C-alpha cells in the first residue's frame, strides 16, 4: 500500500494559502491518524512547501522515509503548508506572490493555517486532537511564535468570532508537540542594543584592534565613526572612534592608539538592520533605497517592546508558557564540520558575510538556551545537538530519535 497524496490544497482565500499532504499508508480508523504539519524555511522571503518532499533538505527526505514506513507502530499523516510571509519570490515557485504580510500577521496566518488544515484533514482520516507542528529556520520561529502569542493577535471581530466557532469544534491552532529544527533568531534582543555589542579576547596593537575569528562583532555590520569602548584587559581602557574595518568586521582601525595587549569591551553602534525589521515590520524603503530613504531601519531604533515581542526567549523568560506543548529542539552542534556554527556570543549571523560566519544565524546556542529556559519553567522541552554528519540521517538514526520522542508524547 502506498501513501495517498495531494498538492496545492487550499486552506484559505489567498493564492498562497495552500498545502500538500501525504497520508500514511496504514489507516487507523476511529479518531484517525496523528497529523504532523511542517512549515518551510526561507527567511520569510522565499522557500516553498515543496522543499519537504524533494529537497534541498536531505534530512527531511529521510525523516519522511522513516515516518511513512508501513512498519512504524504509529502512523503519522504529514502536511507541508504555505502561510503568509513578507514576500514570495523564489524562482520557479508554483505559488505566486499575492500579498506582503508582516508581524503579527505572519504568525496569525500560521495559526489560521493550522486550524483550517485540522478541519480539512479530518474527513481524510487525520485526528485533529493529535497534531504535531514542525518547522526549520524561519519556519521554526513561526511555529514557536504560533504557540506563544494569543490566537488571531490581529483581526476583525467577525474573524475572531469565526475563530471561536472553530475552536469550539476542536479546530484550534494548538498542538500536542513541536519539533523545532535549526531555529533562527530565538532572541532578537541580541542583534544589537544601545549598550553595544560585547567582545572578549581582542588583541590591540596601537590603532589596530582584532577580535578572534568567528567571534564578537564579526557578525555585524556597522559604520566608521562608531565607537569602541575597552573596559578591561592590558590595553589602554577608554573610548575610541573606529575609522575603518575589514570586510569581516573582525579587524578595526582606531583613530587613536589604544596601547597594546588584550582587550574586552563593547562596540557602541547604531546597528544597521540585518534585513529583519523589513521582514517583520515593513520598514524597508519602498524604493529599495532609490527614493533616498534608508534601505533598512536601524534595528536598535525600534522600540524595545517590539524587539521583545518577536523574541521567543523573552516570552519564555516572562513565563508565558501556560499552553506551550512539549518541544524538541534539534540543531547541528559545535563540532559540526559541514555548517560551521558560532560560539553563542552573538548567534544571529551577518547575512552579508560570505564566509563561514554567515551560517551563524542558526547557531545551536539559541535553541539550547531557549529549551533550558522552558524546562526551568515546567515545559517538557529537550535539546539535541547532532554533528551534522549526513550518515546519521541516511542511516535513519536522527529520524528514529525524533520519531521515538514524538510517539512518547502524541497520545499523552
C-alpha positions, -999 to 999 in steps of 0.1 A, spaced: 0 0 0 13 35 -9 6 68 7 -22 89 -8 -10 124 -17 -24 158 -29 -8 191 -37 -20 228 -36 -50 221 -14 -65 254 -4 -68 262 33 -76 299 29 -87 326 5 -53 338 -7 -32 323 -35 -5 315 -10 -29 297 14 -22 261 2 -7 229 15 3 194 3 -3 162 22 7 126 23 -14 101 42 3 73 59 -4 40 40 -17 24 72 -51 40 82 -60 38 118 -98 43 117 -116 56 147 -105 92 155 -79 89 128 -41 91 123 -20 116 141 -10 146 120 23 165 115 22 199 99 55 213 85 64 250 78 93 256 54 124 276 56 133 307 36 137 337 59 102 350 53 110 359 17 115 326 -1 112 289 4 84 265 -6 63 238 8 77 216 -20 110 216 -1 96 190 23 92 164 -5 120 169 -29 149 188 -12 170 207 -7 169 193 29 180 156 27 172 155 64 135 159 58 136 134 29 150 108 53 126 118 81 96 113 58 111 80 46 112 68 82 78 82 93 60 69 62 72 33 65 44 8 69 65 -9 96 60 21 120 38 14 151 24 50 150 11 61 116 16 99 111 0 118 82 22 146 71 13 181 57 36 207 42 20 242 42 25 277 30 15 306 51 18 344 47 52 359 47 69 391 36 71 381 0 73 350 -22 99 354 -49 115 321 -52 123 314 -89 101 287 -103 78 285 -73 43 274 -82 30 298 -56 29 334 -68 32 364 -45 -2 377 -36 4 399 -6 31 413 18 24 404 54 44 415 84 43 407 121 20 398 138 1 389 106 26 363 96 21 345 129 -17 348 128 -16 333 93 3 303 106 -23 299 133 -52 300 108 -34 275 86 -31 251 115 -67 255 125 -81 252 90 -58 223 80 -71 203 110 -106 208 97 -98 199 61 -77 168 70 -102 153 95 -125 139 67 -94 123 52 -88 104 83 -64 126 103 -71 132 140 -73 170 148 -68 163 185 -33 147 179 -14 173 159 24 180 159 39 211 144 73 211 127 95 239 113 130 249 104 148 282 104 122 309 98 95 282 98 108 271 132 104 307 146 69 310 131 60 276 146 72 287 181 55 321 179 22 305 169 21 288 203 33 318 223 11 347 212 -27 347 215 -47 334 187 -56 360 160 -33 385 175 -47 409 149 -80 407 131 -116 419 129 -145 410 152 -160 387 125 -127 369 121 -124 365 159 -159 351 160 -150 327 132 -120 315 152 -141 309 183 -165 288 164 -136 267 150 -121 264 185 -154 251 199 -152 222 174 -117 213 182 -101 230 152 -79 254 171 -42 264 164 -29 244 194 -8 213 191 3 183 211 40 187 204 65 205 183 98 196 166 119 227 161 148 222 137 177 246 131 159 275 147 168 310 136 167 342 157 152 329 190 162 362 207 160 393 186 172 414 215 207 401 210 211 416 175 222 449 190 213 475 215 223 509 226 247 494 251 267 479 223 279 446 211 303 430 236 336 413 227 363 394 246 397 382 236 406 410 213 442 420 206 453 456 204 484 470 187 484 508 185 454 517 164 447 481 154 421 461 172 414 425 162 389 401 176 391 363 174 378 348 142 341 339 143 336 359 174 321 391 188 312 419 164 325 399 134 288 390 129 276 426 124 276 455 100 285 489 114 300 521 101 332 541 105 325 567 132 311 542 157 329 538 189 348 510 207 349 510 245 377 490 260 366 481 296 392 455 306 425 438 296 461 450 293 453 475 265 445 511 275 410 514 287 388 541 272 366 551 242 380 550 207 365 560 173 365 535 145 379 549 113 380 517 92 373 479 94 379 449 72 352 432 53 346 406 80 343 433 108 369 415 130 398 439 124 393 475 132 414 507 128 410 532 156 415 570 153 440 570 182 463 544 198 449 521 225 483 509 236 489 472 232 478 439 247 445 422 253 411 439 254 375 433 262 346 457 260 319 467 236 312 483 203 287 511 207 268 513 174 236 522 157 233 487 144 224 485 107 195 461 105 203 427 91 171 426 68 149 416 97 130 448 105 119 449 69 105 414 70 90 418 105 77 453 105 77 465 69 104 491 75 122 485 42 123 515 19 95 512 -7 120 522 -34 147 499 -21 169 529 -13 165 546 -47 139 570 -31 166 584 -8 152 567 22 173 542 43 172 508 28 165 494 62 156 509 96 182 508 124 173 478 144 182 494 177 160 524 168 129 502 170 110 502 203 122 477 229 87 463 232 88 453 195 121 435 198 108 418 230 75 407 213 92 388 185 117 370 208 107 335 219 134 337 245 117 368 260 83 351 261 99 321 279 117 343 304 84 360 312 68 326 319 42 329 291 41 292 286 9 280 302 -4 264 270 30 256 255 33 220 242 62 195 247 90 207 223 121 191 209 148 213 196 173 198 171 204 216 158 238 209 144 262 212 174 295 230 178 316 201 164 297 202 131 322 205 102 296 208 75 279 240 86 303 259 110 284 274 139 292 302 163 301 304 199 269 317 214 280 353 220 261 367 190 243 338 173 224 357 146 249 360 119 258 386 93 239 376 61 262 400 42 292 379 52 301 353 25 324 334 49 316 308 75 301 334 99 271 337 76 258 304 89 256 316 124 220 327 121 213 290 130 237 288 159 227 260 182 232 280 214 200 299 209 179 267 208 198 253 237 192 284 259 155 286 249 150 249 257 167 253 291 146 283 299 114 264 290 124 234 311 131 256 341 96 269 338 79 235 337 77 229 300 86 194 286 114 206 265 145 189 252 175 199 231 195 175 209 226 187 191 239 164 164 272 165 145 257 173 111 271 141 97 250 131 67 253 95 77 233 100 109 203 109 87 208 85 58 212 56 83 180 69 99 195 74 134 182 110 136 147 103 122 143 74 147 153 97 176 127 123 166 100 96 159 105 80 193 103 114 211 70 122 193 55 87 199 61 91 236 40 123 236 15 123 208 -10 102 227 -5 118 261 
